[in-house]
């Protein structure tokens, strides 16, 4: 009987093992800490932009943060536990994707907040419908295209970081030396922790940098916690708090393009985690993971938050910690749900000085760009590839350096192309087919195919 019992226990896959609570709780908390700064960054960026545009009030920022944490928790549980054909059942943490930031701000400026959530819901439905056949489209998203898009995401968000560093674009104190010093202090703390701290601390260097910068700002009297007292201790996010969603063709198209990027990101993260935990994944498994992203994105639109994808930093955490159990991610998802039910927490986060976020944003967005460079470094960069990257980055950065460039174009055109990420991704896909996937000499085509397959596997294993 003992032998049989041992055989039964040995047959349990590592991803299905349930650690005891004394280990499960700290491991789950570690995942939450590793992704927390990135998780709240998107609602802070989009919410801040909508407040500046007069589309939201400052009090709405707390709601965006707690709603994001609440849906992030649900999305993580769906992805790790799984039900029917939703969820890949691997240790993946879910959070809002940066790929949607630019398009959502543009949509909000032109059509209002309700149009943001209408396009988010449409994007989620699009992802769910396309998931089963997305494997046939993967050839349009080789590492060369994906790396270009990720690099463009990081570069496009640097104007947001610059606005934060100055204390908030359009504010009376923008560019105040005190704001610049506060941002610099935060960035230095992040760098020192990443360079000198133990590995467990380095994984939350950005979060600790934000905490350190906020403490210094509080001592200097530059933190306003008056809004915290006005928030309740407990409360559930309200569906459609900003009204019923509105669906416009241009915003829907723009967010569906973002949906393609989300599916590409999720596919890479799923493959990477599969390699780390020694799980063989089929196209059906990948489709299940993307379908969970789509469902989570629909929930995001309902609860007034944003599109969701797997968080790459937590993929790295699985590799570093060596803990393969998906139930650790499930526990972390439960913690996120609890945090989302405490509105005071959202108000505390909303009180963090913008300049502090700017210091962290330089590191955070810079790492996104660096990740794109790492992906491109694994590709075959011949003259055609370099031309594709150059033009894609150039077109993608045009609306960033000149926001009024497309001001006389139709609304649908502005919605798609005012987002450098959307326009750059479209250009990268088309140019890759024209320049890099065109006719080649037989020996060159064979070599390119082999190198692309090798770089895809390598990128997934390193993510």
N, C-alpha and C positions, 0 to 999 in steps of 0.2 A: 504493500500500500504506500509506504514511504517513497519507494522508487517511482510508483505511478504519480504520486503527488508532486514529486520533484520534476517529472517529465511535463506535467501539466503547467507547472509554474515556469519552466524553461521555455515552453512554447509561446508564452505571452510576448508579443512584440514590444520592443523598448518604448515605442510611441504610445502604447496602451497601458503601460505600467502606471500605477497611482502611488506616488511617494507618500509617506506618512505626513500628517498635517504639520509636524514640527519642521519638516523640510519644504513642504508644499507652500506654506505661507511666505517665508522669506524669498523663495525662488520666484513666486508670483509677484511679490512686491518689487523685486529686482527688475522684472520685465516692465512693470508700470513706470518705475523711475527712469528706465532706459528710454522709454518712448514718450514720457509725459511732456517734455519741452516741445517736441515735434508735434505732439497731438494737439496742443492748445495753440500752436503757432498759426495754423490756417484760420480758425475763427477769429483770432486777434487781428490778422492781416485784413481779412475780408470785412469783418465788423468795423475795424478802424477806418477803412476806405468808405464804407457806407455811411458812417457817422460824419466823416468829412464832407461827403456829398449831400448830406441832409436827408438820407434815405432811412436812417435809424437814429435812435437817441442813445446817449452814452449808457443808459440803464439797460439797453438791450444786449450789451456786450457780455454781461454775466450770463444771460440766458443762452447765448451762443456757445459759451465755453462749457456749461454744464450739460447742454444738449449734446454737444460733441462727445464729451466723455461718456455719457449714457449710451449713445448709439455705438461708440467705439467698443464699449464692453459687450453689447449685444452682437456686434459684427464679429468680434473675436471669438465669442462662444459659438456662434454659428459655424465659423471656419474651423475651429478646433474640435468641437463635438460632432457637428454634422447631423443632418437629418435628410432623408430621402436622397435627392441628387444635389443637395446644397452643402458645401463644405468639403475641403480636401482631407480633413481629419489629421492634420499635422500641427506642430507647435508654431503657429503663426499669430502675430499680433496685428490687429487692423487699426488704421487711423486715416485721417483725411489726407488726401494726396495734394502735394504742392502743384501738380500739373494743372489743377483746376483753378488755381488762384487768379491768374490773369484773366481767363475768360469770364469767371464769375464777377470780378470787379467791373469789367466792361459791360456785361449784361446788366448789372445793378445800376450803373451810371446811366445807361441808355433806356432801360425798360422798367426798372424798379426791382425791389426785393422779391416780389411774388414771381417775377419771371426767372429769377435765379433758381428758385425751388421747383418751378415747373420744368426747367431744363435739366435739373438734377434728377428728378423723377424719370423723365424721358430717357436720360442717359442710363439710369439703372435698368430700365426695361430693355433698352437696346443691348446692354451687356448680357443680360439673362438670355435674350433671344439669340444672340450671336455666339454665345459660349460654345455650343456643340459643334459649330462649324469654324471656330476661330483657328483651329489647328491648320486649316487649309489656307489661312491668310498669314501664317507666321512668316512665310517667305518675304512678305512685304516689310517685316520688322526684324531684319538681321541686326547683329550687334552694331554695325556701322550706323544704322538709322537710330537705334535705341540710344547709343552713346551720344549721338548728336543732339537728340531731344533732351536727354538728361542734362547735358552741358548747357543747353539753351535755357532750361528751367532755372538752373542756378544763376546764370548770368542775368536773366530777365528779372529775377527777384532782388538783385542788388540795388535797384532804385528804391525798393521798399525798405531795405536795410538802411540806405542813406537817409531816407525820410525819418526813420526811427532814431538814427544817431543824432540828428539835428533836434530831436524833441517833438517831431510830428510836423509833417508838411503842412504849411498854411497857418501854423500857430504863431502867436506873437513872439514867442521866445525861440523860434527856430534858429539853429546855429549858435545858440548861447554857448560860450566856452564851458560852462558847467555841464551842459548836456554832453558835449564832446568828451570831457574828462570822465563823466560817468560811464559812457559807452566804452571808453578806453580801459577803464578799471575793470569792467565786466569782462572784456575780451582778454585782458591780462590774466585774470583769475582762471578763465577757461584754459588758457594756454599753460599756466603753471600746473593746474590739476592734471591736464593731459600729459604733461612732461614728467611730473614728479610724484604724483599720487599712485597708490596701489591700483591694480587692474580694476577692482570692484568700484573704486571711486572714479576712475577715468571714464567708466561707462556712463556716469551721470555728471560729467564735467560741465555740460551746458546748463543743466538744471541748477547745480551748485553755484555756477557763475552768476546766474540770474538772482538766486537767493542772496549771494554776497553783494551784488550791485544794489539790490533793493534795500538791504540793511544799511549800506552806506548812504543811500538816498534818504532813508528814513531818519538817520542821524542828522542829515543836513536839512531836514524839514521839507523834502521834495516828494513825499508820498502822502496821498490823500486816501485814508481808509474810511471816510465818512459814509461811502456807499455800502460798506459791509454791514453796518447796523440796520440798514433798511431791508436787507434780504432775510428771508426765512431760513431756519435751519434745515428744514426738509421740504421737498416739493418735487413733483414729477414734471419733466418738460412737457409743454403743451403742444399738441399737434397743430400745424397751420397757425402758429401764433401771429404770423404777419399777413394773414389772409389766405384765401384759396390760391393755389398755384396758377400761374398764367403760362400759356404755351405759345411761344412765337417761333416761327420757322428758323430765323437766324440763330438765336440762342440755342435751340435744340440741336441744330447742326454742329455748332461750336462744341457743345458738351458731348455730343456723340464722338467727335474727333478725340476729345479728352478720354472718352470711354475706351477707345482703341489703345491709347497710351496706358491707361489703367490696366487693361488686360495684358499688355506687354510686360509691364512692371510686375504684375502678379505672377505671370508665367515664370519669369526669371527667379522670383523669390521662392516659388513652389519647387522649382527644379533644384535650387540651391539647398533648401531645407531637406528635400528628398535625398540629396547626396550626403548631407551631414548625418541624417538619422538612418542611412542605409535602407531606404525604402524605394522599391522600383515603382515608378509612377507611369500610368497609362494615359493616353489622351483623354480618356473619360475622367480620370482623377483631376487632371488640369481643368477640364470643363466644369467639374463640380466646384473647384476653387473659384473660378471666375464667376460662376453662377451665384456663389455666396457673396462675392463683391457686388454683383448687380442688385441682389436683394438688399444688402446693407446700404447701398446708395439710394435705393427707393425709400428705405426707412429714414435715411438722412434728409431727403426732401420733405418727408412727412413731418419730421420732428425739427425742421428748421436748421439743419446742419448740411453737410457737404458730401461729395463722393468719397468712397473709401477704397483703400488698397492695403496690401500687406506692407509692414514697415521693415525696411532692410536692416535698420540698426538692431532690431530684435533677432533677425536671422543671424547676424554676427554674434549676438549674445548666446544663441543656442550652440554655436560652434565653440565659443570660448568656455562656456560653463560645462559643456559636455552632457547636459541634461536633455534627454530626447523626449521625455513624456509630454504629450499634448495636453495633459491635464494641468500642467503648470501654467500654460497659456490660458486654459479655461478658468483657473483660479484668478489669474490676472484680469481676465475679462470681467469676472464678478466684482473685483475691486473697482474697476472703472465704472461699472453700473452704480455701485454705492456712491462713488465720488460724484457721479452725475445727478444724484438725488439730494445733494447738499448745495443749495444755491449760494450760501455764504462763501463756499470755496471758490465759486466762479467770480464772486465780487472781489475776493482777495487777489485772485489772479489778474482781474481787470485793473487793480490798483497798481500793478507793477509799472514803474515809470517807462515811458516809451523809449527813452535813451538807453535804458538797461537792455531792453529787448533788441535795440540796435546793435549793441556790442555782441550779444549772443547771435544775432541774425547774421553778422559778418561771417562767423564761424560756421553756422548752420547752413546758410545758403552756399557758402564757399565749398563746404564738403559735398553738397549736391553737385556742384559744377565739377569738383575733383573726381567724383564717382563717374561722371560722364567721360572725363579724360581717361580714367583707368579703363573703361570699357573700350574706348577708341584705341587705346594703346595695344589692345589685344587683336586689333583688326589689321588687315592688309591695306596700308595707306599708300596706294600708288597715286599717280597724278589725278586720275578720275575721282578717286575717293576724296582727295584733298579738295578738289573743286566742288564736289557735292557738299562737303562740310562747310567750306567757305561761304558758298551762296546761301545755304540753309541758315547759318548763323547770321549772315548779313541781313537777309530778309526778316528773320525772327527778331533781330534787335532794332530794326527800323522804328516800330511803334514805341519802343522803350526810350530811345534817344530823342524821338520827335513825336510826342503823343498826339499832336494835331494833324499828322501827315495825311490821314484818310478822312479828315473832317468833312469833305465834300462828296464822299462816296455814299452809296445807299446804306441804309441801316444794317441790312443783313451782311453786307460786305464788311462794314466796320466791326460788327460783332465777331466775325470769324478772324479778320486780319488785324484788328487792333490788339488782339492777344498774340504776342510774339511767339508763344509756345504753340498755339494752334497753327499759325501761318508757317512757322519754321518746320513743324512736323509734316505738314502737307507738302512743302517744298522738298523736304528730305526724302519722303516716300517717292515722289514723282521723279526726282533727279536720280535717286538710286536705281530706279528701273531704267531710266534713260541712259545714264552714264556708266553705272557699275554692273548692271544686270543685262546689258546689251550683248550683241554677238562678239565673241572673242575667238582667238585662235584656240583649237582644241586643247592643246597642252596648257594654255593659260586658264581656260575655263575649268579644267580638271583641278589645277592647282588652287584656284580661287574657291572652288566648292569645298575642297578638303580643308583649306585654311578657315573658311567660314564655320564649318562644322566644329573644328577644333576650338576656335575662339568662343563659340556659343557655349560649349561644355565648360571651358575654362572660366568664362565670366560667371556662369551659374554657380560653379563650385566656389568662387571667391567672393560672391555677393554677401 
